[in-house]
Amino acid sequence: MNVIDLRSDTVTHPTPAMRQAMFEAEVGDDVYQEDPTVRRLERMAAEAMGKEAALFVTSGTMGNLVAVLVQTQRGDRVVVGSEAHIYYYEGDGERRMAGVELVPIPNDERGGMDPALVKQALGAPGPPATLVCLENTHNRCGGAALTAAETAAVADVARSHGARVHLDGARVFNAAVALGVPAAELAAPADSVTFCFSKGLSAPVGSILNGSADLIARARQIRRMVGGGMRQAGVIAAAGVVALETMVERLAQDHENARLLAEGLAAMPGIRLDAASVQTNIVAFELEGWEPPDFLAALREVGVLAVPFGPHRIRMVTHNDVSRQDIEEALERIRSVCAARV
Protein backbone atom coordinates (compact mmCIF):
# COMPACT_ATOMS: atom_id res chain seq x y z
CA MET A 1 0.00 0.00 0.00
CA ASN A 2 1.41 3.37 -1.00
CA VAL A 3 1.57 6.05 1.69
CA ILE A 4 -0.22 9.30 0.83
CA ASP A 5 1.62 12.03 2.73
CA LEU A 6 -0.58 15.05 3.44
CA ARG A 7 1.38 16.33 6.44
CA SER A 8 2.88 19.33 4.65
CA ASP A 9 4.10 20.65 1.32
CA THR A 10 7.58 20.56 2.88
CA VAL A 11 7.72 16.81 2.19
CA THR A 12 7.95 17.34 -1.57
CA HIS A 13 10.93 15.92 -3.41
CA PRO A 14 12.90 17.92 -5.97
CA THR A 15 11.78 17.39 -9.54
CA PRO A 16 14.04 15.68 -12.11
CA ALA A 17 14.74 19.11 -13.64
CA MET A 18 15.85 20.40 -10.24
CA ARG A 19 18.14 17.44 -9.67
CA GLN A 20 19.75 17.99 -13.06
CA ALA A 21 20.17 21.71 -12.43
CA MET A 22 21.75 21.02 -9.05
CA PHE A 23 24.16 18.56 -10.65
CA GLU A 24 25.20 21.07 -13.29
CA ALA A 25 25.13 24.22 -11.15
CA GLU A 26 27.87 26.79 -11.62
CA VAL A 27 29.10 27.68 -8.14
CA GLY A 28 31.36 30.02 -6.18
CA ASP A 29 31.79 31.24 -2.62
CA ASP A 30 28.52 32.90 -1.67
CA VAL A 31 29.95 34.68 1.39
CA TYR A 32 32.18 36.56 -1.08
CA GLN A 33 29.10 37.00 -3.30
CA GLU A 34 30.84 34.97 -6.00
CA ASP A 35 28.25 32.25 -6.60
CA PRO A 36 26.62 33.03 -9.97
CA THR A 37 23.69 30.69 -9.44
CA VAL A 38 22.82 32.28 -6.10
CA ARG A 39 23.13 35.74 -7.65
CA ARG A 40 20.77 34.70 -10.44
CA LEU A 41 18.24 33.31 -7.98
CA GLU A 42 18.35 36.47 -5.89
CA ARG A 43 17.74 38.64 -8.96
CA MET A 44 14.83 36.46 -10.04
CA ALA A 45 13.26 36.51 -6.57
CA ALA A 46 13.60 40.27 -6.15
CA GLU A 47 11.98 40.84 -9.53
CA ALA A 48 9.13 38.45 -8.67
CA MET A 49 8.48 40.37 -5.43
CA GLY A 50 8.92 43.81 -6.99
CA LYS A 51 11.84 44.62 -4.68
CA GLU A 52 15.33 45.95 -5.35
CA ALA A 53 17.32 43.04 -3.96
CA ALA A 54 17.12 39.65 -2.28
CA LEU A 55 19.14 37.42 0.03
CA PHE A 56 19.16 33.60 -0.12
CA VAL A 57 18.79 32.00 3.33
CA THR A 58 18.50 28.46 4.58
CA SER A 59 14.92 28.63 5.86
CA GLY A 60 11.85 30.81 6.25
CA THR A 61 12.50 30.99 9.99
CA MET A 62 15.98 32.40 9.33
CA GLY A 63 14.58 34.83 6.77
CA ASN A 64 11.98 36.13 9.23
CA LEU A 65 14.55 36.42 12.01
CA VAL A 66 16.97 38.36 9.81
CA ALA A 67 14.10 40.63 8.68
CA VAL A 68 13.29 41.43 12.31
CA LEU A 69 16.94 41.92 13.30
CA VAL A 70 17.60 44.33 10.44
CA GLN A 71 14.49 46.45 11.05
CA THR A 72 14.41 46.73 14.86
CA GLN A 73 16.52 47.61 17.86
CA ARG A 74 16.70 45.61 21.09
CA GLY A 75 13.77 46.50 23.33
CA ASP A 76 11.45 47.41 20.46
CA ARG A 77 7.97 45.97 20.21
CA VAL A 78 6.89 43.99 17.12
CA VAL A 79 3.18 43.60 16.36
CA VAL A 80 2.22 40.13 15.10
CA GLY A 81 -0.92 38.06 14.67
CA SER A 82 -1.88 35.76 17.52
CA GLU A 83 -1.83 32.80 15.10
CA ALA A 84 1.27 33.89 13.15
CA HIS A 85 3.99 31.42 12.29
CA ILE A 86 6.54 33.86 13.72
CA TYR A 87 4.67 33.93 17.03
CA TYR A 88 3.53 30.33 17.18
CA TYR A 89 6.29 28.18 15.66
CA GLU A 90 9.61 29.97 15.40
CA GLY A 91 11.00 29.07 18.78
CA ASP A 92 10.87 32.54 20.36
CA GLY A 93 13.89 33.45 18.24
CA GLU A 94 12.87 37.07 17.79
CA ARG A 95 12.71 37.66 21.55
CA ARG A 96 15.82 35.67 22.39
CA MET A 97 18.05 36.82 19.53
CA ALA A 98 16.64 40.18 18.44
CA GLY A 99 15.67 41.21 21.96
CA VAL A 100 12.24 42.45 20.86
CA GLU A 101 8.85 41.98 22.47
CA LEU A 102 6.26 40.29 20.27
CA VAL A 103 2.86 41.90 20.78
CA PRO A 104 0.13 39.54 19.50
CA ILE A 105 -3.23 40.84 18.33
CA PRO A 106 -6.07 38.54 17.24
CA ASN A 107 -6.04 37.17 13.72
CA ASP A 108 -9.44 36.96 12.09
CA GLU A 109 -10.55 33.66 10.59
CA ARG A 110 -8.71 34.46 7.34
CA GLY A 111 -5.45 35.42 9.01
CA GLY A 112 -5.93 39.16 8.66
CA MET A 113 -5.47 41.75 11.37
CA ASP A 114 -7.94 44.53 12.13
CA PRO A 115 -6.18 47.84 11.31
CA ALA A 116 -7.91 49.43 14.32
CA LEU A 117 -6.33 46.85 16.63
CA VAL A 118 -2.96 47.32 14.93
CA LYS A 119 -3.29 51.07 15.50
CA GLN A 120 -4.13 50.48 19.14
CA ALA A 121 -1.10 48.21 19.63
CA LEU A 122 1.24 50.64 17.88
CA GLY A 123 0.04 53.54 20.01
CA ALA A 124 0.11 51.76 23.36
CA PRO A 125 2.42 53.16 26.05
CA GLY A 126 5.81 51.53 26.36
CA PRO A 127 8.84 50.88 24.15
CA PRO A 128 8.49 51.88 20.49
CA ALA A 129 6.59 49.52 18.18
CA THR A 130 8.75 49.62 15.08
CA LEU A 131 7.59 46.65 13.00
CA VAL A 132 4.34 44.93 12.04
CA CYS A 133 4.48 41.36 10.67
CA LEU A 134 1.82 39.85 8.42
CA GLU A 135 1.54 36.36 6.92
CA ASN A 136 0.29 35.33 3.46
CA THR A 137 -0.98 32.70 2.96
CA HIS A 138 -1.82 32.17 6.61
CA ASN A 139 -0.92 28.69 7.78
CA ARG A 140 -2.94 28.39 11.01
CA CYS A 141 -5.92 30.11 9.41
CA GLY A 142 -6.31 27.38 6.81
CA GLY A 143 -4.15 28.74 4.02
CA ALA A 144 -6.26 31.85 3.53
CA ALA A 145 -4.89 34.41 1.07
CA LEU A 146 -4.73 38.07 2.04
CA THR A 147 -5.41 40.57 -0.73
CA ALA A 148 -3.08 43.45 -1.48
CA ALA A 149 -5.75 45.82 -0.15
CA GLU A 150 -5.89 44.00 3.19
CA THR A 151 -2.11 44.17 3.51
CA ALA A 152 -2.06 47.82 2.45
CA ALA A 153 -4.66 48.76 5.07
CA VAL A 154 -2.40 47.45 7.83
CA ALA A 155 0.71 48.92 6.21
CA ASP A 156 -0.88 52.38 6.05
CA VAL A 157 -1.59 52.26 9.79
CA ALA A 158 1.94 51.03 10.49
CA ARG A 159 3.58 53.82 8.52
CA SER A 160 1.38 56.47 10.11
CA HIS A 161 3.01 55.40 13.40
CA GLY A 162 6.53 55.26 11.97
CA ALA A 163 6.63 51.45 11.84
CA ARG A 164 7.79 49.21 9.03
CA VAL A 165 6.05 46.11 7.64
CA HIS A 166 7.41 42.60 7.13
CA LEU A 167 5.44 40.00 5.18
CA ASP A 168 6.05 36.34 6.00
CA GLY A 169 5.17 35.16 2.51
CA ALA A 170 6.29 31.55 2.90
CA ARG A 171 3.44 30.58 0.54
CA VAL A 172 2.89 33.95 -1.14
CA PHE A 173 2.86 32.34 -4.60
CA ASN A 174 -0.07 30.19 -3.47
CA ALA A 175 -1.86 33.41 -2.55
CA ALA A 176 -0.99 35.02 -5.88
CA VAL A 177 -2.25 32.05 -7.89
CA ALA A 178 -5.43 31.77 -5.82
CA LEU A 179 -6.21 35.48 -6.18
CA GLY A 180 -5.11 35.70 -9.82
CA VAL A 181 -2.65 38.55 -9.24
CA PRO A 182 1.15 38.90 -9.47
CA ALA A 183 3.00 38.07 -6.27
CA ALA A 184 4.68 41.47 -6.48
CA GLU A 185 1.27 43.11 -6.02
CA LEU A 186 0.76 41.24 -2.75
CA ALA A 187 4.27 42.13 -1.56
CA ALA A 188 4.12 45.80 -2.61
CA PRO A 189 2.84 47.24 0.71
CA ALA A 190 5.62 45.52 2.70
CA ASP A 191 9.14 46.79 3.33
CA SER A 192 10.44 43.21 3.39
CA VAL A 193 9.03 39.85 2.35
CA THR A 194 10.23 36.28 2.68
CA PHE A 195 9.12 33.27 0.69
CA CYS A 196 10.05 29.60 0.73
CA PHE A 197 11.33 27.45 -2.12
CA SER A 198 10.90 24.26 -0.08
CA LYS A 199 7.09 24.21 0.24
CA GLY A 200 4.73 24.26 -2.74
CA LEU A 201 7.55 25.20 -5.10
CA SER A 202 9.09 21.78 -4.32
CA ALA A 203 12.75 22.69 -4.01
CA PRO A 204 14.65 20.68 -1.37
CA VAL A 205 15.84 23.58 0.78
CA GLY A 206 15.98 27.35 1.02
CA SER A 207 14.03 30.58 1.40
CA ILE A 208 14.71 34.18 0.42
CA LEU A 209 14.39 37.63 1.96
CA ASN A 210 13.47 40.51 -0.36
CA GLY A 211 13.59 44.26 0.19
CA SER A 212 15.42 47.46 -0.67
CA ALA A 213 19.08 47.33 -1.67
CA ASP A 214 20.06 48.95 1.63
CA LEU A 215 17.98 46.53 3.71
CA ILE A 216 19.47 43.50 1.93
CA ALA A 217 23.03 44.83 2.28
CA ARG A 218 22.53 45.05 6.05
CA ALA A 219 20.70 41.72 6.11
CA ARG A 220 23.68 40.06 4.44
CA GLN A 221 25.85 40.92 7.45
CA ILE A 222 23.20 39.73 9.89
CA ARG A 223 22.74 36.46 7.99
CA ARG A 224 26.39 35.70 8.62
CA MET A 225 26.01 36.61 12.30
CA VAL A 226 23.25 34.01 12.75
CA GLY A 227 25.22 31.32 10.96
CA GLY A 228 23.64 31.61 7.53
CA GLY A 229 26.73 32.31 5.46
CA MET A 230 26.99 29.59 2.83
CA ARG A 231 29.78 28.73 0.44
CA GLN A 232 29.04 26.90 -2.85
CA ALA A 233 25.32 27.44 -2.29
CA GLY A 234 24.56 27.42 -6.01
CA VAL A 235 24.09 23.67 -5.69
CA ILE A 236 20.86 24.28 -3.78
CA ALA A 237 20.02 27.65 -5.34
CA ALA A 238 19.81 25.92 -8.74
CA ALA A 239 16.68 24.09 -7.58
CA GLY A 240 15.16 27.44 -6.59
CA VAL A 241 15.79 28.79 -10.09
CA VAL A 242 13.92 25.85 -11.58
CA ALA A 243 11.17 26.32 -9.00
CA LEU A 244 10.56 29.93 -10.04
CA GLU A 245 10.69 29.02 -13.72
CA THR A 246 8.43 25.96 -13.66
CA MET A 247 6.54 25.46 -10.41
CA VAL A 248 4.50 28.61 -9.75
CA GLU A 249 1.57 28.21 -12.12
CA ARG A 250 1.16 24.53 -11.28
CA LEU A 251 0.21 25.51 -7.72
CA ALA A 252 -3.32 25.82 -9.10
CA GLN A 253 -3.39 22.00 -9.33
CA ASP A 254 -2.66 21.76 -5.60
CA HIS A 255 -5.53 24.16 -4.92
CA GLU A 256 -7.90 22.08 -7.04
CA ASN A 257 -6.83 18.94 -5.22
CA ALA A 258 -7.30 20.67 -1.86
CA ARG A 259 -10.87 21.63 -2.79
CA LEU A 260 -11.57 18.04 -3.87
CA LEU A 261 -10.16 16.82 -0.57
CA ALA A 262 -12.17 19.36 1.41
CA GLU A 263 -15.44 18.52 -0.33
CA GLY A 264 -14.92 14.83 0.34
CA LEU A 265 -13.98 15.32 3.97
CA ALA A 266 -16.91 17.65 4.64
CA ALA A 267 -19.35 14.84 3.81
CA MET A 268 -17.84 12.39 6.32
CA PRO A 269 -19.17 11.70 9.82
CA GLY A 270 -17.04 13.07 12.63
CA ILE A 271 -15.51 15.84 10.50
CA ARG A 272 -16.60 19.48 10.57
CA LEU A 273 -15.35 21.54 7.65
CA ASP A 274 -16.59 24.39 5.47
CA ALA A 275 -15.19 23.25 2.13
CA ALA A 276 -15.99 26.60 0.51
CA SER A 277 -13.46 28.30 2.80
CA VAL A 278 -10.50 26.40 1.29
CA GLN A 279 -8.61 28.83 -0.94
CA THR A 280 -5.20 27.28 -1.45
CA ASN A 281 -3.47 24.01 -0.58
CA ILE A 282 -4.19 23.78 3.17
CA VAL A 283 -7.24 21.92 4.48
CA ALA A 284 -7.89 22.28 8.22
CA PHE A 285 -10.87 20.67 9.92
CA GLU A 286 -12.38 19.95 13.32
CA LEU A 287 -13.00 16.46 14.69
CA GLU A 288 -16.19 15.45 16.47
CA GLY A 289 -16.09 12.27 18.56
CA TRP A 290 -12.39 11.70 17.90
CA GLU A 291 -9.22 12.64 19.72
CA PRO A 292 -6.57 13.75 17.19
CA PRO A 293 -3.98 11.11 18.21
CA ASP A 294 -6.55 8.33 17.71
CA PHE A 295 -7.71 9.73 14.37
CA LEU A 296 -4.16 10.19 13.10
CA ALA A 297 -3.18 6.69 14.21
CA ALA A 298 -6.18 5.23 12.38
CA LEU A 299 -5.22 7.16 9.24
CA ARG A 300 -1.65 5.95 9.48
CA GLU A 301 -2.93 2.36 9.58
CA VAL A 302 -4.52 2.92 6.15
CA GLY A 303 -1.52 4.76 4.72
CA VAL A 304 -2.61 8.42 5.05
CA LEU A 305 -0.45 10.92 6.93
CA ALA A 306 -1.67 14.20 8.45
CA VAL A 307 -0.78 16.38 11.45
CA PRO A 308 -2.58 17.73 14.52
CA PHE A 309 -3.43 21.41 14.31
CA GLY A 310 -5.00 22.11 17.71
CA PRO A 311 -6.93 20.34 20.48
CA HIS A 312 -9.50 18.91 18.05
CA ARG A 313 -8.13 20.05 14.71
CA ILE A 314 -6.28 18.33 11.87
CA ARG A 315 -4.35 19.76 8.92
CA MET A 316 -3.82 18.21 5.49
CA VAL A 317 -1.77 19.85 2.74
CA THR A 318 -1.74 19.10 -0.98
CA HIS A 319 1.47 19.40 -2.98
CA ASN A 320 3.36 18.35 -6.10
CA ASP A 321 3.89 14.78 -4.92
CA VAL A 322 0.16 14.15 -4.43
CA SER A 323 -1.97 13.67 -7.56
CA ARG A 324 -5.73 13.91 -8.00
CA GLN A 325 -5.80 10.12 -8.03
CA ASP A 326 -3.95 10.11 -4.70
CA ILE A 327 -6.56 12.47 -3.24
CA GLU A 328 -9.39 10.24 -4.42
CA GLU A 329 -7.65 7.22 -2.92
CA ALA A 330 -6.98 9.09 0.34
CA LEU A 331 -10.67 10.00 0.59
CA GLU A 332 -11.66 6.36 0.18
CA ARG A 333 -9.30 5.34 2.96
CA ILE A 334 -10.40 8.15 5.29
CA ARG A 335 -14.05 7.32 4.56
CA SER A 336 -13.44 3.75 5.67
CA VAL A 337 -11.87 4.96 8.91
CA CYS A 338 -14.79 7.28 9.66
CA ALA A 339 -17.37 4.62 8.78
CA ALA A 340 -15.76 2.15 11.16
CA ARG A 341 -16.05 4.68 13.96
CA VAL A 342 -19.80 5.22 13.59
N, C-alpha and C positions, 0 to 999 in steps of 0.2 A: 504494500500500500504506500503510495507516495504521500509525503507530508506536505500539506498546504500551509505555508508560513505567512500568517497575517499579523504577526506581532508588530512589525514596523516596516517602513520603506528603507530603513537602514540595512536590512538584510539582503538587499539586492547585490547581485554579482556584476562585475564589470562585463560589458558586452565584448564580443570578439574584436570589434573595431577599437575599443579602448585598450584591450590587451596588446593588440598589434602596435598601437600608437605608443604605449608605454615601452614596448620592446625597442622601438626605433627612435625614441625621444632624444633630441639633441639637448645636452645638459651642460651646466656650469655651476659655479658656486653661488648659490642664491644669496648668501649673506653679503657677498660682494656685488650683488645685483648683476651677476654674470650668467644666469641661466636663461637662455633665450626662450625656452618653452614656458617657464614661469612668467617671464615678461609678456609673452603673447597672451597667456591666460588672463593676466591682470588687465591688459588693455581691453580684451574682449568683455570681461566682467564689468569694468567701469563703463564701457559704452552701453552695455545692456541695462545698467542701472541709471544711466544719465549722469554719471559723476565724473570728476576729473581724473581720479586715480583709484587704484585698488591694491590690496595687500593679501597675498595667499597665506592662509593659516591652516593649522592642522585640524581644527574643529570649530563648530559654531560656538561652543562654549568659550574657546579661546578668543574668537572674533568679538563676541559680546564683551568679554572682560577687557580686551584691549580698547574697544570703543569707549567703555566707561572710564578706564584709566586715562585716556587721552583727552577726555572732555570734562573731567572733574578734578577737584582738589580733595585731599583728605578732609573729612568732616562734612563734606557737602551732603545734601539729601538728593536722592534719585527717585522720581515718581515712576512706579511700575504698576501693572495690573495684578490683582490678587491671584490670578490663575496663570500668570506669565511664566514661561519657561525659565527666564532669568531668576525669578523669585522662587519658583517651585522646585527646580531640578538642578541648578548649576552650583550646588554645593556651597552656597554662601560665599563664593569667591569674591564678589564685588565688595562685601563688607570686610572680609579678611585681608584681601590684597589691595583693594583700592581705598579702603578706609572710609567708605561712604555708608550712609544709612539708606536702606531701601524703604520707601514709603508706599505701601500697597493701597490701591483704591479698587473698589469692586469692578471686575469685568462684567459686562452684560453677557447675555447668552451667546452672542456672536463674537465675543472677545474684544469688543470695543470698550472705550472708556468715555464716560460722560464728561464733556469739556467743562461743565460747571464744577464737577468734583475735582478735576485736574486743576482748575483755577483755585479752588479752595485749598488744595494741598500745596500748591506753589506759593500761596500767600500766607500760609500758616506761620506763626512765630517760630523762631529757631534758626538753625544754620541755613545758609542759602540752598534753595532747590535749583540746581543748575542743569538738570537733565531729565527728560521724560522718555521712557522706553515703551514702544509699542511692539506688537507681534502680528505677523501676517504671512501665511495663514496662522490661525490660533489653534495650537495643538489641543489644549485641555478644553477648548470650547468647540470641539468636534470638527476642526479643520475649516472653520468659517473664514471667509475672505473679506477683509476690510477694503472698502472702496477708497480711492484717492481722496474723495471729499471727506470721508470720515477721518482719515489720517490728517488731512489739512486742517480740519476743525480743531483737533487737539494741538497740532503744531502752531496754529495761530495763537492759541492761548499761551502755549509755552513761550513763544517769542515775545509776547506782550509782557511777560515777566522776566525776560532776559535769559530764559533757559533754552537749551538746545534739544534736539530730538534724535534719538537712535531708533532705528527699525530693525528688530530681530526678524529678518525675512528668510528664515531657514527654508521655508517652502513658498517663497514669494512668487516663483514661477507657476506654482499650482494656482495661486490667487489670480495671477495675470491671465492664465488660460481659462479659468472658470469665469472670470468677469469679461473676457474678450478685449482686454486692453494691454498695451505694452507694460512690461515690468517697470520700466523707467517712470511711467506715469504714477505707479503706486509708490515708488521710492522718492519721487520729486519733493514731497514736503519734508523729508528727513535730512538731517545733516550727515548722518552716516547710516549705512545699511549693510547687514551681513546676509549672505545666503550660503546654503550647503550644496556641495556637489554630491554628497554621499547619501542623499535621501532619494527623492523621486527621480533625480537625474542619473542615478545608478553608478556613479563613479565610486571607487573603493574607499577613498579617503579625501578629506579636505573641505575647507570652506573659504570664504573670502570676505574681507571688509572693504567697503567702498565709501569714498567721500572726497573732499577737496584735496588738492595736491598737498597743501600744508598739513592737513589732518593726517594723511597717509604717511607723509615724511616723518611726522612725530610718532605715528603708530608703528613704523618700522623699527624704531629704537625700543619702544616698549615691547614689541613682539620678542625681541631678543632677550629683554630683561625677564620675561616670563617663560623662557626656554623654547621659544618658537622659531629660532633661527635654524633654517634647514640648508643643506648643502646642495647636492645634485637633485633638487626637488622636481626637476622637469620630468622625472620618471613617473611621479604621481600627477603632476600638473597636466601631463599629456591626456590623461583620462578626462580631466575637467574640460579641456578643449573640445574633445569629442562630445562630451555631454552637452555643452552649449550649442554645438553645431547640429546635433542629431536627436537630442532627447527632450527638448522643451515641448514641442507641439504634441508629441505622443502622450504627454501627461493627461490629455483629454480621454485617452483610453482607460487610464486608472480611475478617472472620475466616473466614467460610464460603468465600469465594473463595481465601483463603490455604491452607486445608486442601485444596481442590480442586487448587490449584497444586502443593502439596507431594505429594499422592498421585500426581499425574501425573509429576512430576519423579523421584520415588523409583523409578519403574519403568523409567527410561531408563538406557542404558549410559553409564558414565563419570560418573555422579552418585551420591553416597552421602548419603542423607538418611533420617532417621527421621521419617516424616510424622506419626506420633502425637505427636511432641514439639511440634508447632506449635500454640500456644495463641491467638495473636492475628493480627496482620497482617504479621508479618515471617517470611520463609522464608529460612533460611541453609543452605547445603549445601556439601559438599566435592566437589572435582573429582578424578577419577582418569584419568590419561592426557592431561590438558589442562593448559596453563598459563592462568591467568585472563585475561591480555591476549588470547590467541588465541581463547578461548571467547567473551569479550565482543565481540570484533571480528566473530566469526561470527554472534553473535546480532544485532548491529547491522545486518549485511547483510540479515537477514530481518525487520528492523523491531521487534526486542525490545531494550529497554534495561534493564541491570542494573548493579551496581557490585561491584568487588572488596571482599572482607571479610577478607582474610588471604592468606597465601602460596598457599593452594590452595582458597580459600573464596569463595563468591559470595553476595550478598544480593539478594533480591527483596522488594518491599513492595507489598501491595495497598492500594487507596485508593478514594475516591469517584469518581475519573475512570476507573476500570477496572471494567468490568462482568463478570459471569459469562461472557458470550459472548467478551469480550476474553481472559479467562483460558483458555478453551477454544481460542481461536485461537492464543494465545501458546504453549500446550502443543504444538499441531500444528507450529508453526514450530521450536520447540526440539527436538522429536522428529526433525524432518528434519535438523537440524544434527548431533545426536548420531548418527543413523543413517549420515550421510555420513562420520563419523569412524571408524566401526567397520571 
